[in-house]
Amino acid sequence: MSGRINPFNPNSVVTPTLFAGRHDQVFQMLKKLTQVREGMPASFVLQGDRGIGKTALAKLIMYTAEAKDPQLENLKFLTSYYAVEKGQSFESVLQASLNIMTDRMPESVIQRLSQRLGNFFKNGKFTFGAFGASATVEGEVKSEDKLTAIKDRAVSVFSNIVSGIEDLKDDPKKLDGILLVIDEVHNLKDLDGAAQILRSISTTLDVSRLGKISFMVIGYPDGMDRFFKGDPSARRHFDIIELTAMPRNDAKEVLTKGFVKSDLTYDDQALEQNIDVAGGYPHSIQVIGHNLVEVDHDGKIGANDWTSALMKSAAEM
C-alpha cells in the first residue's frame, strides 16, 4: 500500500527499536557490562555466518549501553564502532576507533588527553604514526617489538580515558566506562596479534584499577580461530557468543514487531505456517517482511500476501 512505512530493510542493519529475539545473548552481555561499570573488564567475541545478525546485535548492545535506561541496567558508556577494511592494520583500526570515540568524549577528558599524551593527540584527534618503526624493518619479523609498541601506547591512551571518566563521578554527565566494537575483524592483515593486544590492554588496566573497559570483536568463525591463534590464553578473557539461526518464536517476533510498526494486522495461522521458510536467518526474515508489507493491500497480512511475498523473496535471494 503506497505511503505506508516499511520498517523492514534487508540492505541495512536493523534499528534497535525494531530489534527482536536474541534475548539470552542480550541479557548475557548487559549483565557483563554492569560488571565493567564496577571496574571488572569484560569483552566479547561475536561470531557467526554472514547474514546471521551479528552487527544488528552489536548495534543494539551499543544503543543500550549508551541509553541510561533504568529498565535496561541504567548504563551510560562511551562507545565506538568500526568496521575493518580488507588488509587494514590493527594499529590503524585502534586509531580510527579512538578518533570516533573522541567525538563523544566530555571536554574535560579531551583536555586531559591533550595534556598527557603529547604529540600523538592533537586538536582532539589521535595520530599514532608507525608503531614500532624503530624496532622493525619492512620485510623482517620483529613482530614482538611492534606488538609491544602498540600495546604500550594503547594502554596509555585507554588509561587516561578511563581516569578522565573516573574524574566525572560527581558530574551529571558521568560515564560508566568504554565499549569499543570492532566489526569484520577477519579483514585484518595482522589478525594473529590482535587478541594479544586487547588482552594486554584489559589486563593492564584491570591491575591498575582502571578496568572499566570492554571490547567486542565481531567476525566469522574461521577468522575468530585465527584471532586467538596468536594468543590462545586470550580466550578466557572473552565471552564467546556464537550466533546461529534464530528460533522460530524469535523469527515470528521480528515480523510481528514490524507489522505493528506498519499499523498492520496479521493472520496468525498464515504466519505460523510460513515462518520456517526464512530458515531463522535475520537477512531472509527482513527480505520476506519487506515484501509482505509491500504486497499487502487491505491492512492485514494473510495467506495470499504470503504467497506473493515468498515468490518475490525467492527471486531476490
N, C-alpha and C positions, 0 to 999 in steps of 0.2 A: 504494500500500500504506500503510495507516494507521500513524502513528508514525514513518515514515521521514523523515529530514532532507531537505528540498528546498532545495538551495543556490541554485537559480535564482530570482531575484526581479526581475521585469520592472519593478516600481514603485520600485526603489531603485537606487543606484549599486552596481556590482559591488565586492565587497570585494577588497582587494589580494591576499589569499591565494587567491582564485579567478580573478584576472585572467589572461587568456591572450592571446597574439598581440601585435601591435604591437611586435615585438622591435626593429626598426630605429629606431623613434621613441624607445623607452625607452633604448636604447643611446646615441643621439644626445644626449638630454637629460642623462643621468647623466654622460657624458663632459664636457659643458659645466659641470655643477655641480662637477666636480673642478677645473676652471679657476677657478671662483668661489672655491673654498676657498683658492686661491693668490693671491687678490686681483684677479682679472680678471673684472669683471662680465659676465654673460651673461643675456639674457632671451629669452622665447619668446612667440610668438603661436600659440595652438592653435585652429584653425578647422575648421568642417565643419558639415554639416546636423544638424538635430535627430535624436537617437537614434543618432548615429554613434559615441558613446563618448568624447566629449571629457572630460567630468567624471570618468569612471572612470579614464581615463589620468592625469589630473591627480592624482587621489587616490592612485594607485599611485606616482607620482613623489614626492609628499609623504611617503608612507609610507616609501619607500626613502631619501629624503633625511634622515629622522629616525632610521633604524633602526640606524645604525653597524654594518652587516652587512659583515664582511670580504670576502664574496663579491660584494658589490654596491657597490664603491668606498669602503666604510667611512665613509659620510657621516653627519654629525650637524649638521643645520641647524635653526635656529629658523624655524618655518613658520607661515603663516596662510592660511586660505581664507575668501573672502567672495563671496557671490552677490549681484549688484546687483539692487535692486528697480527697477521701472519708474519713470522720472522722477527717480531719485536723482542727487544732485550728486557730482562726483568727490571733492571735499574731504571729504564725509561718508563716502564709501567708504573713503578713506585712513584717516580717523579710526577707523572701525569695524574695519578690518583690523588696525591697530596695537593697538587695545584687545584684540582676540582674541589677538594675539601676546603681550601683557603677561602673560597667564595662564601662559605657559611660560617667561618670562624668569627667569634667575637673580637672586637677591635683590641681588647687587652691581650688576647692570645697572639694576634698578629704582631703587636708591639714587642711582646716577649721574644718571639722568634726572630724579629729584626735585630734585637739587641744581642742575642746569644748565638746565632748561627752564622754570623759573618757573611762572607761573600756568596754562599750558596742559598741565601734567602734575601732577596732584594725586591723592593717595590711590590711586596705582597705575593711573590711567586718564588718557587724553588728552581734553581738551575744547578743540578748536581754535577754536570760535566761528565768526563770519562772516569768512571770508577776504576781505581787500581791502575791508572795509566802508567805510573812509575814502576809498577811491580810486574807488568806483563807486556810482552811484545806480541804484535799480531802474528798469529800462527803458532805461538808457543803455548804450552799448557798453563802453568802457574795459576790455575783456577782458584786454588785455596786463598791466595792473596787477594784476588778480586772479590771473592765471596765475603772475606773478612772486611774489606773496604766498604762494600755495600751495606753489610750488617751494621758496622760501627756508625756509619753516617745515618742510617735509618733509625738506629736506636737513639741517637742524639735528637733527631727530629721528633720522633714519637714521644720520647721522654719529656721534651719541652712542651709539646701539645698537651699531654696529659697533665703536666704540672700546671699549665695555664688554665686548664679546665678545673683543676682542684682549687685554684685561687678564686673561682667563681662560686664557691659552695654557698655563700650567703647572698648571691645575686639572683634576682628573679629569672634571669636568663641562664641559670646554671645548667650544665650538661652532665649526662651520666657517664659518657665515655666515647670511644671511637669504634665505628663499624666500617671496615674497608672491604668492599666487594670487588673481586677480580674475576671477570667472566671470560669464557673462551680461552682458558688458561693453556689448553693444548696447543695454542698457536705460538707459545713462547719458544724462542730459539735456544734458550738456556733453561729449559724446564727442569732439568735434573737438579739444579741448585736452588730452586725456588722454595721448596719445603724447608730446607736447612735455614735459609734466611728468615722466613716467617717464624719458625720455631725459635730461633735465636732471639729475635725481637721480643716475642711474647715472654720467653723465659727470663731474659734480662730485665724487662720491665716489671715482671712479677717479683723477682728478687729485690728490686729497688722500690717495692711497694707502690708501683705505678701501673698496676695490672689492669687498668680499665680499657682494655683493647681487645677487639675481636676481628678476625679475618674470615671472610667467606670466599672460598675458591670454587669456581664452577667450571665443569668441563665434561668430556666423555670419559667413560670408564678406563679405556686404554691410556688416555692422557693422564689420568689420575695415578695409574700404575707407574708411569714414568716420573710423575711429580714426586712420589715417595721413594723411587729407586735410589735417588741421590742421598737420601737420609731416612732409612727405614724407621728409625726411632721417632720420627716426627708424627707417625700415625697416631700415637697415643695423645698427641696434643690437639687432634682434630676429631670432631664428631663426624663420622662418615654417614651421609644421608643419601641413600640410593632411591631415586625416583623411578618407579615403574608405572605401568598403565594404571589409570585411576579406577577404583572400584565403581561399579555401576551406579551406586547411590550418589557418589561424588559427581559422576558424569551427569546424572539427572539434575543435581543441584546447580551445576554450571548452566544448563539450559533453562531451567525454571527461573533462575535468578535473572537471566537475560530477558526472558519473556515478560516478567514483571516490570523490568526497566522499560520495555517497549509498550507497556499497557496492553498486553495480550493475555487472553486466557488460553487454556490448552486442554486437549483431551488426554487425560492421564493414561488411558489404556493404549492409545497410539504411541505415547511416549515410552511406555513400558515395553511395547512390542518392538520398538525400533532403536532403542538407546544403545544396544550392543553393537550396532553397525559401526560406530565410531571406534570400537576397539579400546576405549579408555585413553586414547591419545588426545591431549588438550587441543592440538592443532586441528585434528579431524573434527572434534566437537565444535570448535569455533567455525569451521567451514560449514558444517551442517546447520548450526544455529543461525549463521548469517543468511543462508539460503532459505531456511524456514521462515524467517522474518520477511524476506524479500518476496516469497511466493504467496504469502497469505493475503487474502482479500476480504475476509469477513471478521477479523479481530480475534479469531480462535484457531489455534494450531491443531488441525485434525489429521485424519488418516490420508486424505488427498494431498494435503500440504507436505506430509512426509514423503509421499511417493514422488512428487515433483522435486522436492528439495534434494532427495537422495540421488535422483538422476543427475541433477546439476552438480552435486558434490562429487559424484563418481567421475564425471568428466574433468573436474578441476584438480582432483587429487591423483 
